[in-house]
Amino acid sequence: WHERNEYELNTYHYNAAIGACATSSMWTNALHYFSAMAQRKVEPSVVTFNSTISACEKTGEWEKALQLFGLMPLIKVESDTITCSAAISACEKGGQWQRALGLVVALQQMHLLPNVIIYNATISACEKG
């Protein structure tokens, strides 16, 4: 029997790290782990995107949040209501009401139903804009 010194990191490990970064508003660290996944050829899940977008949203990094949101269809990860909510909240914090409204339209085109959180974030974005 021989011991391995390396552990193979998978999506669940990265999701845990990114989720911790999101909770702590450490968006740059979240993006670091997200990038590391691509370098190690670990496929991100919708949870990965949700956590990374949330990390950006919490610190007002709306441009990064929207870049991540736009990346999802390119790598064939379907967004969900949580993804859209985080992206809209990022727009709200950045005073980007037009983009927030655009995401609500996109949400409907993806056949996802907006919820109270999405409507409240969109309304708040319009108030701030």
MMTF fields as JSON, N, C-alpha, C and O atoms, coordinates in Angstrom:
{
  "mmtfVersion": "1.0.0",
  "mmtfProducer": "UNKNOWN",
  "numBonds": 515,
  "numAtoms": 516,
  "numGroups": 129,
  "numChains": 1,
  "numModels": 1,
  "chainsPerModel": [1],
  "groupsPerChain": [129],
  "chainIdList": ["A"],
  "bondAtomList": [4, 2, 8, 6, 12, 10, 16, 14, 20, 18, 24, 22, 28, 26, 32, 30, 36, 34, 40, 38, 44, 42, 48, 46, 52, 50, 56, 54, 60, 58, 64, 62, 68, 66, 72, 70, 76, 74, 80, 78, 84, 82, 88, 86, 92, 90, 96, 94, 100, 98, 104, 102, 108, 106, 112, 110, 116, 114, 120, 118, 124, 122, 128, 126, 132, 130, 136, 134, 140, 138, 144, 142, 148, 146, 152, 150, 156, 154, 160, 158, 164, 162, 168, 166, 172, 170, 176, 174, 180, 178, 184, 182, 188, 186, 192, 190, 196, 194, 200, 198, 204, 202, 208, 206, 212, 210, 216, 214, 220, 218, 224, 222, 228, 226, 232, 230, 236, 234, 240, 238, 244, 242, 248, 246, 252, 250, 256, 254, 260, 258, 264, 262, 268, 266, 272, 270, 276, 274, 280, 278, 284, 282, 288, 286, 292, 290, 296, 294, 300, 298, 304, 302, 308, 306, 312, 310, 316, 314, 320, 318, 324, 322, 328, 326, 332, 330, 336, 334, 340, 338, 344, 342, 348, 346, 352, 350, 356, 354, 360, 358, 364, 362, 368, 366, 372, 370, 376, 374, 380, 378, 384, 382, 388, 386, 392, 390, 396, 394, 400, 398, 404, 402, 408, 406, 412, 410, 416, 414, 420, 418, 424, 422, 428, 426, 432, 430, 436, 434, 440, 438, 444, 442, 448, 446, 452, 450, 456, 454, 460, 458, 464, 462, 468, 466, 472, 470, 476, 474, 480, 478, 484, 482, 488, 486, 492, 490, 496, 494, 500, 498, 504, 502, 508, 506, 512, 510],
  "bondOrderList": [1, 1, 1, 1, 1, 1, 1, 1, 1, 1, 1, 1, 1, 1, 1, 1, 1, 1, 1, 1, 1, 1, 1, 1, 1, 1, 1, 1, 1, 1, 1, 1, 1, 1, 1, 1, 1, 1, 1, 1, 1, 1, 1, 1, 1, 1, 1, 1, 1, 1, 1, 1, 1, 1, 1, 1, 1, 1, 1, 1, 1, 1, 1, 1, 1, 1, 1, 1, 1, 1, 1, 1, 1, 1, 1, 1, 1, 1, 1, 1, 1, 1, 1, 1, 1, 1, 1, 1, 1, 1, 1, 1, 1, 1, 1, 1, 1, 1, 1, 1, 1, 1, 1, 1, 1, 1, 1, 1, 1, 1, 1, 1, 1, 1, 1, 1, 1, 1, 1, 1, 1, 1, 1, 1, 1, 1, 1, 1],
  "groupList": [{"groupName": "TRP", "atomNameList": ["N", "CA", "C", "O"], "elementList": ["N", "C", "C", "O"], "formalChargeList": [0, 0, 0, 0], "bondAtomList": [1, 0, 2, 1, 3, 2], "bondOrderList": [1, 1, 2], "singleLetterCode": "W", "chemCompType": "L-PEPTIDE LINKING"}, {"groupName": "HIS", "atomNameList": ["N", "CA", "C", "O"], "elementList": ["N", "C", "C", "O"], "formalChargeList": [0, 0, 0, 0], "bondAtomList": [1, 0, 2, 1, 3, 2], "bondOrderList": [1, 1, 2], "singleLetterCode": "H", "chemCompType": "L-PEPTIDE LINKING"}, {"groupName": "GLU", "atomNameList": ["N", "CA", "C", "O"], "elementList": ["N", "C", "C", "O"], "formalChargeList": [0, 0, 0, 0], "bondAtomList": [1, 0, 2, 1, 3, 2], "bondOrderList": [1, 1, 2], "singleLetterCode": "E", "chemCompType": "L-PEPTIDE LINKING"}, {"groupName": "ARG", "atomNameList": ["N", "CA", "C", "O"], "elementList": ["N", "C", "C", "O"], "formalChargeList": [0, 0, 0, 0], "bondAtomList": [1, 0, 2, 1, 3, 2], "bondOrderList": [1, 1, 2], "singleLetterCode": "R", "chemCompType": "L-PEPTIDE LINKING"}, {"groupName": "ASN", "atomNameList": ["N", "CA", "C", "O"], "elementList": ["N", "C", "C", "O"], "formalChargeList": [0, 0, 0, 0], "bondAtomList": [1, 0, 2, 1, 3, 2], "bondOrderList": [1, 1, 2], "singleLetterCode": "N", "chemCompType": "L-PEPTIDE LINKING"}, {"groupName": "TYR", "atomNameList": ["N", "CA", "C", "O"], "elementList": ["N", "C", "C", "O"], "formalChargeList": [0, 0, 0, 0], "bondAtomList": [1, 0, 2, 1, 3, 2], "bondOrderList": [1, 1, 2], "singleLetterCode": "Y", "chemCompType": "L-PEPTIDE LINKING"}, {"groupName": "LEU", "atomNameList": ["N", "CA", "C", "O"], "elementList": ["N", "C", "C", "O"], "formalChargeList": [0, 0, 0, 0], "bondAtomList": [1, 0, 2, 1, 3, 2], "bondOrderList": [1, 1, 2], "singleLetterCode": "L", "chemCompType": "L-PEPTIDE LINKING"}, {"groupName": "THR", "atomNameList": ["N", "CA", "C", "O"], "elementList": ["N", "C", "C", "O"], "formalChargeList": [0, 0, 0, 0], "bondAtomList": [1, 0, 2, 1, 3, 2], "bondOrderList": [1, 1, 2], "singleLetterCode": "T", "chemCompType": "L-PEPTIDE LINKING"}, {"groupName": "ALA", "atomNameList": ["N", "CA", "C", "O"], "elementList": ["N", "C", "C", "O"], "formalChargeList": [0, 0, 0, 0], "bondAtomList": [1, 0, 2, 1, 3, 2], "bondOrderList": [1, 1, 2], "singleLetterCode": "A", "chemCompType": "L-PEPTIDE LINKING"}, {"groupName": "ILE", "atomNameList": ["N", "CA", "C", "O"], "elementList": ["N", "C", "C", "O"], "formalChargeList": [0, 0, 0, 0], "bondAtomList": [1, 0, 2, 1, 3, 2], "bondOrderList": [1, 1, 2], "singleLetterCode": "I", "chemCompType": "L-PEPTIDE LINKING"}, {"groupName": "GLY", "atomNameList": ["N", "CA", "C", "O"], "elementList": ["N", "C", "C", "O"], "formalChargeList": [0, 0, 0, 0], "bondAtomList": [1, 0, 2, 1, 3, 2], "bondOrderList": [1, 1, 2], "singleLetterCode": "G", "chemCompType": "PEPTIDE LINKING"}, {"groupName": "CYS", "atomNameList": ["N", "CA", "C", "O"], "elementList": ["N", "C", "C", "O"], "formalChargeList": [0, 0, 0, 0], "bondAtomList": [1, 0, 2, 1, 3, 2], "bondOrderList": [1, 1, 2], "singleLetterCode": "C", "chemCompType": "L-PEPTIDE LINKING"}, {"groupName": "SER", "atomNameList": ["N", "CA", "C", "O"], "elementList": ["N", "C", "C", "O"], "formalChargeList": [0, 0, 0, 0], "bondAtomList": [1, 0, 2, 1, 3, 2], "bondOrderList": [1, 1, 2], "singleLetterCode": "S", "chemCompType": "L-PEPTIDE LINKING"}, {"groupName": "MET", "atomNameList": ["N", "CA", "C", "O"], "elementList": ["N", "C", "C", "O"], "formalChargeList": [0, 0, 0, 0], "bondAtomList": [1, 0, 2, 1, 3, 2], "bondOrderList": [1, 1, 2], "singleLetterCode": "M", "chemCompType": "L-PEPTIDE LINKING"}, {"groupName": "PHE", "atomNameList": ["N", "CA", "C", "O"], "elementList": ["N", "C", "C", "O"], "formalChargeList": [0, 0, 0, 0], "bondAtomList": [1, 0, 2, 1, 3, 2], "bondOrderList": [1, 1, 2], "singleLetterCode": "F", "chemCompType": "L-PEPTIDE LINKING"}, {"groupName": "GLN", "atomNameList": ["N", "CA", "C", "O"], "elementList": ["N", "C", "C", "O"], "formalChargeList": [0, 0, 0, 0], "bondAtomList": [1, 0, 2, 1, 3, 2], "bondOrderList": [1, 1, 2], "singleLetterCode": "Q", "chemCompType": "L-PEPTIDE LINKING"}, {"groupName": "LYS", "atomNameList": ["N", "CA", "C", "O"], "elementList": ["N", "C", "C", "O"], "formalChargeList": [0, 0, 0, 0], "bondAtomList": [1, 0, 2, 1, 3, 2], "bondOrderList": [1, 1, 2], "singleLetterCode": "K", "chemCompType": "L-PEPTIDE LINKING"}, {"groupName": "VAL", "atomNameList": ["N", "CA", "C", "O"], "elementList": ["N", "C", "C", "O"], "formalChargeList": [0, 0, 0, 0], "bondAtomList": [1, 0, 2, 1, 3, 2], "bondOrderList": [1, 1, 2], "singleLetterCode": "V", "chemCompType": "L-PEPTIDE LINKING"}, {"groupName": "PRO", "atomNameList": ["N", "CA", "C", "O"], "elementList": ["N", "C", "C", "O"], "formalChargeList": [0, 0, 0, 0], "bondAtomList": [1, 0, 2, 1, 3, 2], "bondOrderList": [1, 1, 2], "singleLetterCode": "P", "chemCompType": "L-PEPTIDE LINKING"}, {"groupName": "ASP", "atomNameList": ["N", "CA", "C", "O"], "elementList": ["N", "C", "C", "O"], "formalChargeList": [0, 0, 0, 0], "bondAtomList": [1, 0, 2, 1, 3, 2], "bondOrderList": [1, 1, 2], "singleLetterCode": "D", "chemCompType": "L-PEPTIDE LINKING"}],
  "groupTypeList": [0, 1, 2, 3, 4, 2, 5, 2, 6, 4, 7, 5, 1, 5, 4, 8, 8, 9, 10, 8, 11, 8, 7, 12, 12, 13, 0, 7, 4, 8, 6, 1, 5, 14, 12, 8, 13, 8, 15, 3, 16, 17, 2, 18, 12, 17, 17, 7, 14, 4, 12, 7, 9, 12, 8, 11, 2, 16, 7, 10, 2, 0, 2, 16, 8, 6, 15, 6, 14, 10, 6, 13, 18, 6, 9, 16, 17, 2, 12, 19, 7, 9, 7, 11, 12, 8, 8, 9, 12, 8, 11, 2, 16, 10, 10, 15, 0, 15, 3, 8, 6, 10, 6, 17, 17, 8, 6, 15, 15, 13, 1, 6, 6, 18, 4, 17, 9, 9, 5, 4, 8, 7, 9, 12, 8, 11, 2, 16, 10],
  "groupIdList": [1, 2, 3, 4, 5, 6, 7, 8, 9, 10, 11, 12, 13, 14, 15, 16, 17, 18, 19, 20, 21, 22, 23, 24, 25, 26, 27, 28, 29, 30, 31, 32, 33, 34, 35, 36, 37, 38, 39, 40, 41, 42, 43, 44, 45, 46, 47, 48, 49, 50, 51, 52, 53, 54, 55, 56, 57, 58, 59, 60, 61, 62, 63, 64, 65, 66, 67, 68, 69, 70, 71, 72, 73, 74, 75, 76, 77, 78, 79, 80, 81, 82, 83, 84, 85, 86, 87, 88, 89, 90, 91, 92, 93, 94, 95, 96, 97, 98, 99, 100, 101, 102, 103, 104, 105, 106, 107, 108, 109, 110, 111, 112, 113, 114, 115, 116, 117, 118, 119, 120, 121, 122, 123, 124, 125, 126, 127, 128, 129],
  "secStructList": [7, 7, 7, 7, 1, 7, 7, 7, 7, 7, 2, 2, 2, 2, 2, 2, 2, 2, 2, 2, 2, 2, 2, 6, 6, 7, 2, 2, 2, 2, 2, 2, 2, 2, 2, 2, 2, 2, 2, 6, 6, 7, 7, 7, 7, 2, 2, 2, 2, 2, 2, 2, 2, 2, 2, 2, 2, 2, 6, 6, 7, 2, 2, 2, 2, 2, 2, 2, 2, 2, 2, 2, 2, 2, 6, 6, 7, 7, 7, 7, 2, 2, 2, 2, 2, 2, 2, 2, 2, 2, 2, 2, 2, 6, 6, 7, 2, 2, 2, 2, 2, 2, 2, 2, 2, 2, 2, 2, 2, 6, 6, 7, 7, 7, 7, 2, 2, 2, 2, 2, 2, 2, 2, 2, 2, 2, 2, 2, 7],
  "xCoordList": [0.844, 0.0, 0.887, 1.898, 0.501, 1.341, 0.464, -0.607, 0.939, 0.159, 0.289, 1.338, -0.797, -0.775, -0.637, -1.285, 0.192, 0.362, -0.57, -0.76, -1.142, -2.035, -3.474, -3.786, -4.33, -5.755, -6.352, -5.986, -7.244, -7.895, -9.084, -10.051, -8.994, -10.076, -11.169, -10.892, -12.406, -13.528, -14.457, -14.172, -15.552, -16.501, -16.989, -17.126, -17.249, -17.754, -16.751, -17.139, -15.469, -14.435, -14.401, -14.381, -14.396, -14.363, -15.63, -15.562, -16.782, -18.035, -17.99, -18.459, -17.425, -17.323, -16.427, -16.762, -15.295, -14.367, -14.984, -14.887, -15.617, -16.238, -17.41, -17.602, -18.184, -19.3, -18.815, -19.443, -17.709, -17.128, -16.676, -16.848, -16.103, -15.678, -16.895, -16.844, -17.977, -19.196, -19.754, -20.16, -19.77, -20.276, -19.431, -19.945, -18.141, -17.206, -16.968, -16.113, -17.718, -17.571, -16.155, -15.636, -15.543, -14.181, -14.244, -13.873, -14.715, -14.982, -13.72, -13.767, -12.596, -11.378, -10.922, -10.433, -11.079, -10.733, -11.696, -11.288, -12.962, -13.952, -13.586, -13.657, -13.195, -12.792, -11.512, -11.339, -10.627, -9.395, -9.733, -9.212, -10.594, -10.98, -11.734, -11.558, -12.571, -13.302, -12.324, -12.485, -11.325, -10.31, -9.481, -9.119, -9.186, -8.411, -9.152, -8.53, -10.467, -11.25, -10.98, -10.78, -10.974, -10.727, -9.312, -9.099, -8.354, -6.972, -6.801, -5.995, -7.559, -7.47, -8.502, -8.632, -9.231, -10.248, -11.339, -11.798, -11.734, -12.858, -14.063, -14.017, -15.131, -16.296, -17.13, -17.491, -17.432, -18.281, -19.743, -20.181, -20.468, -21.899, -22.678, -22.087, -23.994, -24.809, -24.537, -24.587, -24.251, -23.922, -22.623, -22.51, -21.658, -20.389, -20.656, -20.167, -21.44, -21.755, -22.554, -22.267, -23.554, -24.379, -23.528, -23.691, -22.628, -21.779, -20.807, -20.584, -20.232, -19.262, -19.955, -19.442, -21.11, -21.881, -22.318, -22.281, -22.73, -23.124, -21.964, -22.147, -20.76, -19.581, -19.357, -19.033, -19.529, -19.377, -20.501, -20.272, -21.702, -22.873, -22.715, -23.053, -22.213, -22.101, -21.16, -21.269, -20.241, -19.273, -19.483, -18.624, -20.619, -20.946, -20.196, -20.151, -19.616, -18.863, -19.82, -19.752, -20.711, -21.759, -21.202, -21.747, -20.124, -19.563, -19.041, -19.264, -18.35, -17.839, -19.009, -18.983, -20.032, -21.209, -21.852, -22.215, -21.991, -22.609, -21.706, -22.197, -20.391, -19.474, -19.658, -19.711, -19.752, -19.966, -21.317, -21.419, -22.337, -23.672, -23.641, -24.259, -22.933, -22.824, -22.005, -22.168, -21.129, -20.298, -21.087, -20.73, -22.131, -22.871, -23.36, -23.105, -24.048, -24.502, -23.353, -23.483, -22.23, -21.085, -20.488, -19.966, -20.572, -20.046, -21.172, -20.96, -22.375, -23.547, -23.929, -24.226, -23.915, -24.439, -25.696, -25.642, -26.818, -28.09, -28.218, -27.988, -28.589, -28.815, -30.174, -31.029, -30.344, -31.616, -32.063, -31.435, -33.13, -33.664, -32.65, -32.573, -31.881, -30.868, -29.795, -29.352, -29.379, -28.372, -28.864, -28.163, -30.085, -30.649, -30.837, -30.585, -31.274, -31.461, -30.147, -30.107, -29.072, -27.764, -27.271, -26.721, -27.465, -27.03, -27.836, -27.278, -29.136, -29.987, -29.612, -29.561, -29.351, -28.93, -27.601, -27.391, -26.699, -25.43, -25.684, -25.06, -26.602, -26.96, -27.592, -27.322, -28.425, -29.077, -28.031, -28.12, -27.046, -26.008, -25.126, -24.559, -25.01, -24.204, -24.988, -24.444, -26.274, -27.107, -27.386, -27.604, -27.382, -27.572, -29.002, -29.23, -29.961, -31.358, -31.729, -32.539, -31.14, -31.465, -31.025, -31.735, -29.86, -29.344, -30.194, -30.437, -30.64, -31.504, -32.801, -33.254, -33.389, -34.61, -34.345, -35.175, -33.192, -32.818, -32.709, -33.059, -32.219, -32.11, -33.482, -33.676, -34.429, -35.795, -36.384, -37.049, -36.143, -36.609, -35.917, -36.563, -34.622, -33.872, -34.4, -34.502, -34.728, -35.282, -36.552, -36.736, -37.41, -38.659, -38.389, -39.086, -37.385, -37.023, -36.46, -36.548, -35.873, -35.348, -36.438, -36.178, -37.667, -38.822, -38.666, -39.112, -38.022, -37.904, -38.852, -39.02, -39.457, -40.409, -39.716, -39.036, -39.887, -39.323, -39.997, -41.172, -39.24, -39.816, -39.792, -39.376, -40.229, -40.314, -38.941, -38.833, -37.906, -36.547, -36.124, -35.545, -36.413, -36.051, -36.821, -36.241, -38.127, -38.917, -38.432, -38.309, -38.161, -37.691, -36.344, -36.146, -35.416, -34.101, -34.24, -33.557, -35.117, -35.334, -35.95, -35.523, -36.951, -37.582, -36.567, -36.527, -35.754, -34.72, -33.702, -33.247, -33.342, -32.406, -33.0, -32.3, -34.281, -34.946, -35.027, -34.874, -35.263, -35.302, -33.956, -33.888, -32.881, -31.532, -31.042, -30.191, -31.584, -31.135, -31.738, -31.475],
  "yCoordList": [-1.171, 0.0, 1.23, 1.284, 2.201, 3.398, 4.649, 4.722, 5.625, 6.832, 7.846, 7.986, 8.534, 9.641, 10.947, 11.146, 11.815, 13.122, 14.169, 15.241, 13.86, 14.803, 14.347, 13.157, 15.326, 15.047, 15.608, 16.697, 14.884, 15.354, 16.225, 15.748, 17.486, 18.413, 18.29, 18.156, 18.338, 18.255, 19.454, 20.36, 19.44, 20.55, 20.836, 21.997, 19.798, 19.992, 20.733, 21.581, 20.419, 21.119, 22.6, 23.471, 22.866, 24.258, 25.0, 26.161, 24.346, 24.99, 25.392, 26.469, 24.523, 24.838, 26.053, 26.941, 26.091, 27.216, 28.512, 29.554, 28.445, 29.634, 30.099, 31.299, 29.158, 29.505, 30.217, 31.176, 29.761, 30.432, 31.843, 32.777, 31.994, 33.328, 34.239, 35.419, 33.701, 34.496, 34.963, 36.116, 34.071, 34.412, 35.503, 36.343, 35.485, 36.455, 37.675, 38.505, 37.792, 38.91, 39.021, 40.122, 37.885, 37.848, 37.481, 36.375, 38.42, 38.131, 37.797, 36.968, 38.422, 38.124, 36.687, 36.023, 36.213, 34.826, 33.864, 32.813, 34.23, 33.401, 33.273, 32.186, 34.394, 34.356, 33.556, 32.892, 33.617, 32.824, 31.336, 30.604, 30.891, 29.472, 29.09, 27.994, 30.004, 29.749, 29.549, 28.626, 30.403, 30.281, 29.014, 28.37, 28.664, 27.452, 26.212, 25.243, 26.253, 25.12, 24.9, 23.767, 25.972, 25.86, 25.345, 24.509, 25.846, 25.408, 23.925, 23.247, 23.423, 22.014, 21.144, 19.95, 21.778, 21.083, 20.451, 19.336, 21.198, 20.802, 21.602, 22.831, 20.917, 21.597, 22.279, 21.661, 23.564, 24.265, 23.843, 23.451, 23.932, 23.629, 24.932, 26.0, 24.838, 26.017, 26.548, 27.76, 25.681, 26.105, 26.91, 27.904, 26.487, 27.219, 28.642, 29.612, 28.747, 30.07, 30.895, 32.075, 30.281, 31.017, 31.598, 32.76, 30.796, 31.263, 32.347, 33.323, 32.177, 33.161, 34.478, 35.552, 34.395, 35.605, 36.289, 37.516, 35.51, 36.079, 36.79, 37.848, 36.213, 36.863, 38.229, 39.203, 38.293, 39.562, 40.528, 41.723, 39.998, 40.82, 41.497, 42.671, 40.78, 41.316, 42.508, 43.318, 42.619, 43.72, 44.714, 45.558, 44.612, 45.568, 45.383, 46.294, 44.223, 43.939, 43.434, 42.281, 44.33, 43.924, 43.499, 42.596, 44.137, 43.772, 42.334, 41.58, 41.966, 40.59, 39.613, 38.545, 39.988, 39.124, 38.867, 37.733, 39.908, 39.752, 38.985, 38.259, 39.142, 38.341, 36.856, 36.038, 36.518, 35.126, 34.623, 33.513, 35.445, 35.079, 34.81, 33.855, 35.639, 35.47, 34.262, 33.745, 33.813, 32.647, 31.337, 30.352, 31.331, 30.093, 29.378, 28.182, 30.056, 29.33, 28.857, 27.866, 29.569, 29.185, 27.847, 27.098, 27.559, 26.272, 25.305, 24.293, 25.665, 24.793, 24.473, 23.328, 25.506, 25.398, 26.26, 27.461, 25.644, 26.372, 27.182, 26.68, 28.441, 29.281, 28.936, 28.335, 29.328, 29.108, 30.42, 31.458, 30.376, 31.584, 32.208, 33.432, 31.384, 31.894, 32.658, 33.719, 32.124, 32.791, 34.171, 35.172, 34.2, 35.463, 36.446, 37.641, 35.952, 36.808, 37.456, 38.652, 36.67, 37.208, 38.228, 39.264, 37.943, 38.873, 40.17, 41.255, 40.061, 41.251, 42.063, 43.291, 41.384, 42.088, 42.805, 43.892, 42.2, 42.855, 44.133, 45.165, 44.053, 45.242, 46.309, 47.501, 45.863, 46.786, 47.525, 48.743, 46.809, 47.443, 48.369, 49.327, 48.084, 48.93, 50.032, 50.752, 50.175, 51.216, 50.98, 51.93, 49.734, 49.368, 48.879, 47.7, 49.811, 49.394, 48.827, 47.904, 49.374, 48.861, 47.406, 46.582, 47.109, 45.74, 44.808, 43.66, 45.3, 44.496, 44.141, 42.998, 45.129, 44.862, 43.88, 43.019, 44.014, 43.082, 41.655, 40.711, 41.501, 40.158, 39.568, 38.357, 40.412, 39.917, 39.399, 38.363, 40.111, 39.659, 38.342, 37.412, 38.268, 37.04, 35.874, 34.75, 36.147, 35.122, 34.523, 33.305, 35.378, 34.921, 34.145, 33.174, 34.563, 33.849, 32.469, 31.563, 32.305, 31.0, 30.145, 29.049, 30.675, 29.984, 29.75, 28.735, 30.711, 30.685, 31.734, 32.809, 31.418, 32.336, 33.262, 32.798, 34.571, 35.503, 35.293, 34.934, 35.52, 35.407, 36.767, 37.758, 36.816, 38.077, 38.733, 39.955, 37.953, 38.494, 39.189, 40.275, 38.56, 39.139, 40.426, 41.425, 40.409, 41.626, 42.749, 43.894, 42.436, 43.457, 44.034, 45.247, 43.181, 43.665, 44.536, 45.553, 44.146, 44.93, 46.275, 47.298, 46.281, 47.538, 48.441, 49.645, 47.865, 48.631, 49.203, 50.335, 48.417, 48.901, 50.096, 51.07, 50.02, 51.134, 52.367, 53.489, 52.175, 53.306, 54.007, 55.235, 53.215, 53.779, 54.401, 55.291, 53.927, 54.417, 55.741, 56.315],
  "zCoordList": [0.0, 0.0, 0.0, 0.699, -0.78, -0.799, -0.699, -1.3, 0.069, 0.345, -0.784, -1.414, -1.01, -1.967, -1.202, -0.175, -1.698, -1.069, -1.667, -1.093, -2.803, -3.472, -3.324, -3.365, -3.152, -3.124, -4.394, -4.837, -4.961, -6.173, -5.776, -5.183, -6.108, -5.787, -6.838, -8.03, -6.379, -7.317, -7.125, -6.342, -7.839, -7.816, -6.394, -6.009, -5.62, -4.259, -3.38, -2.576, -3.526, -2.75, -3.12, -2.25, -4.414, -4.862, -4.459, -4.056, -4.561, -4.161, -2.688, -2.319, -1.849, -0.419, -0.201, 0.582, -0.89, -0.742, -1.26, -0.612, -2.428, -3.013, -2.148, -1.955, -1.633, -0.748, 0.505, 0.954, 1.073, 2.241, 1.876, 2.66, 0.692, 0.229, 0.048, 0.397, -0.489, -0.692, 0.652, 0.796, 1.621, 2.949, 3.593, 4.332, 3.311, 3.899, 3.017, 3.327, 1.915, 0.959, 0.404, 0.218, 0.145, -0.399, -1.885, -2.279, -2.692, -4.097, -4.881, -5.791, -4.55, -5.308, -5.059, -5.973, -3.838, -3.54, -4.238, -4.733, -4.271, -4.966, -6.445, -7.018, -7.059, -8.471, -8.665, -9.687, -7.696, -7.755, -7.797, -8.639, -6.9, -6.883, -8.158, -8.69, -8.638, -9.874, -11.037, -11.836, -11.127, -12.184, -12.023, -13.008, -10.783, -10.524, -11.026, -11.461, -10.963, -11.464, -12.951, -13.389, -13.715, -15.161, -15.418, -16.296, -14.652, -14.832, -14.535, -15.174, -13.564, -13.195, -13.914, -13.645, -14.835, -15.627, -14.757, -15.009, -13.733, -12.881, -13.358, -13.395, -13.72, -14.281, -13.2, -12.198, -13.413, -12.452, -12.613, -13.695, -11.53, -11.546, -11.38, -11.228, -11.408, -11.163, -9.758, -9.547, -8.801, -7.441, -7.433, -6.716, -8.22, -8.337, -8.817, -8.238, -9.884, -10.424, -9.42, -9.216, -8.796, -7.836, -6.713, -6.343, -6.178, -5.076, -5.527, -4.811, -6.712, -7.198, -7.542, -7.229, -8.178, -8.492, -7.196, -7.103, -6.201, -4.902, -4.23, -3.629, -4.326, -3.75, -4.405, -3.725, -5.712, -6.433, -6.064, -5.877, -5.965, -5.637, -4.284, -4.138, -3.302, -1.946, -1.857, -0.937, -2.802, -2.764, -3.913, -4.169, -4.6, -5.641, -6.95, -7.777, -7.136, -8.365, -9.448, -9.874, -9.881, -10.811, -12.164, -12.8, -12.611, -13.918, -13.911, -14.859, -12.845, -12.716, -12.63, -13.241, -11.868, -11.726, -13.093, -13.404, -13.899, -15.218, -16.182, -17.046, -16.04, -16.865, -16.572, -17.49, -15.305, -14.922, -15.435, -15.956, -15.283, -15.758, -17.262, -17.734, -18.006, -19.454, -19.868, -20.973, -18.99, -19.271, -19.19, -19.836, -18.414, -18.155, -19.418, -19.564, -20.33, -21.524, -22.412, -23.131, -22.358, -23.184, -22.764, -23.59, -21.462, -21.002, -20.619, -19.951, -21.073, -20.948, -19.499, -19.158, -18.66, -17.307, -17.276, -17.54, -16.954, -16.938, -15.662, -14.562, -15.827, -14.655, -14.056, -14.707, -12.815, -12.142, -11.511, -11.718, -10.753, -10.13, -9.174, -9.063, -8.49, -7.559, -8.323, -7.884, -9.463, -10.293, -10.708, -10.56, -11.23, -11.706, -10.56, -10.715, -9.425, -8.256, -7.834, -7.548, -7.795, -7.415, -8.435, -8.06, -9.722, -10.772, -10.721, -10.88, -10.501, -10.403, -9.164, -9.219, -8.053, -6.832, -7.04, -6.502, -7.82, -8.136, -8.934, -8.686, -9.889, -10.675, -9.783, -9.929, -8.874, -7.936, -7.114, -6.955, -6.59, -5.771, -6.597, -6.071, -7.892, -8.767, -9.45, -10.288, -9.1, -9.707, -11.182, -11.934, -11.595, -13.004, -13.254, -13.523, -13.159, -13.24, -14.606, -14.688, -15.697, -17.033, -17.173, -17.75, -16.645, -16.703, -15.837, -16.208, -14.696, -13.825, -14.56, -14.517, -15.231, -16.0, -17.141, -17.434, -17.775, -18.843, -18.342, -19.049, -17.111, -16.538, -16.224, -16.331, -15.838, -15.594, -16.903, -16.92, -17.99, -19.307, -19.673, -20.155, -19.446, -19.736, -18.911, -19.402, -17.678, -16.789, -17.395, -17.396, -17.9, -18.514, -19.8, -20.094, -20.567, -21.788, -21.485, -22.313, -20.281, -19.871, -19.223, -18.726, -19.241, -18.663, -17.164, -16.629, -16.495, -15.043, -14.477, -15.053, -13.366, -12.764, -11.772, -10.857, -11.953, -10.972, -9.618, -9.547, -8.547, -7.21, -6.526, -7.125, -5.298, -4.557, -4.435, -4.542, -4.217, -4.071, -5.363, -5.332, -6.483, -7.783, -8.031, -8.456, -7.769, -7.965, -7.039, -7.474, -5.79, -4.843, -5.259, -5.194, -5.684, -6.123, -7.366, -7.489, -8.285, -9.508, -9.191, -9.724, -8.328, -7.918, -7.225, -7.479, -6.358, -5.666, -6.638, -6.473, -7.656, -8.674, -9.415, -9.694, -9.729, -10.43, -9.535, -10.018, -8.251, -7.318, -7.232, -7.175, -7.223, -7.087, -8.384, -8.372, -9.51, -10.811, -11.109, -12.166]
}
